[in-house]
Amino acid sequence: MGYAFLAGAIASEVAATTAMKYSEGLSRFWPSLLTLLGYAVSFVLLAQTLKTLSVGTAYAIWSGVGTAAIAAIGLVLFGEGLGPAKLAGIMLIVGGVVVLNLGGAH
């Protein structure tokens, strides 16, 4: 069940961050509201995740998958570039998550 909560936390965080882009500096009401609600839901679900998963593993997956997903959304929805440095950074983040899951986080 912990991983289901974690998946929901990641999805909520990614939705909130995407809505934040549309909020124009939190100056547009509906995207700003979605941003606040999305982060609130994400933190509640992440807190539930921590009942069954270690904090290091859960946070690494939450932040790593969220970062990679937002980078992909930026590329597709917002026309952001994906240069070698950005790609290498994403690969390092994903690699770090894999290492933590292989036993680095207890």
C-alpha positions in Angstrom: 0.0 0.0 0.0 3.0 2.3 0.6 3.9 2.4 -3.0 0.3 3.2 -4.0 0.4 6.2 -1.6 3.8 7.1 -3.1 2.5 7.0 -6.7 -0.4 9.3 -5.7 2.0 11.6 -3.9 4.2 11.8 -7.0 1.2 12.4 -9.3 -0.2 15.1 -7.0 3.2 16.9 -6.8 3.7 16.8 -10.6 0.2 18.1 -11.2 0.8 20.9 -8.6 4.1 21.9 -10.2 2.5 21.9 -13.7 -0.4 24.0 -12.4 2.2 26.4 -10.8 3.6 27.1 -14.3 0.2 28.0 -15.5 -0.5 30.2 -12.4 1.8 33.0 -13.7 3.5 33.6 -10.3 0.4 32.5 -8.4 -1.5 35.5 -9.9 -4.2 33.3 -11.6 -6.8 31.9 -9.2 -7.6 28.4 -10.5 -4.1 27.3 -11.3 -2.9 28.7 -8.0 -5.6 26.8 -6.2 -4.7 23.6 -8.0 -1.1 24.2 -7.0 -1.9 24.6 -3.3 -4.3 21.6 -3.3 -1.9 19.4 -5.2 1.0 20.0 -2.8 -1.3 19.5 0.2 -2.5 16.2 -1.2 1.1 15.2 -2.1 2.4 15.8 1.4 -0.5 14.0 3.0 0.1 11.0 0.8 3.8 11.1 1.3 3.2 11.1 5.1 1.1 8.0 4.7 3.8 6.4 2.6 6.3 6.9 5.4 4.3 4.6 7.7 5.6 1.6 5.6 8.6 2.8 3.6 11.9 4.2 4.8 12.1 8.0 4.6 15.3 7.9 2.4 13.8 5.5 -0.1 10.4 7.2 -0.2 11.8 10.7 -0.5 14.4 9.7 -3.2 11.7 8.1 -5.3 9.2 11.0 -4.7 11.7 13.7 -5.6 13.5 11.7 -8.3 10.5 10.6 -10.3 8.9 14.0 -9.8 11.9 15.8 -11.2 12.2 13.5 -14.2 8.4 13.8 -14.9 8.5 17.6 -14.6 11.5 17.7 -17.0 9.5 15.6 -19.5 6.4 17.8 -19.1 8.5 20.9 -19.6 9.9 19.4 -22.8 6.4 18.4 -24.1 4.1 21.1 -22.9 6.3 24.1 -22.5 8.9 23.6 -25.3 11.8 23.6 -22.8 15.1 22.2 -24.2 16.8 19.0 -23.2 20.5 19.6 -23.6 23.3 17.2 -22.6 23.7 18.8 -19.1 20.0 18.5 -18.3 19.9 15.0 -19.6 22.9 14.0 -17.6 21.4 15.6 -14.5 18.2 13.6 -14.9 20.2 10.4 -15.4 22.1 11.1 -12.2 18.9 11.6 -10.3 17.4 8.4 -11.6 20.6 6.6 -10.9 20.7 7.8 -7.3 17.1 6.6 -6.8 18.1 3.2 -8.2 21.2 2.9 -5.9 19.1 3.9 -2.8 16.6 1.2 -3.7 19.2 -1.4 -4.2 20.2 -1.1 -0.5 21.7 2.3 0.1 18.7 3.5 2.2 17.8 1.4 5.2 
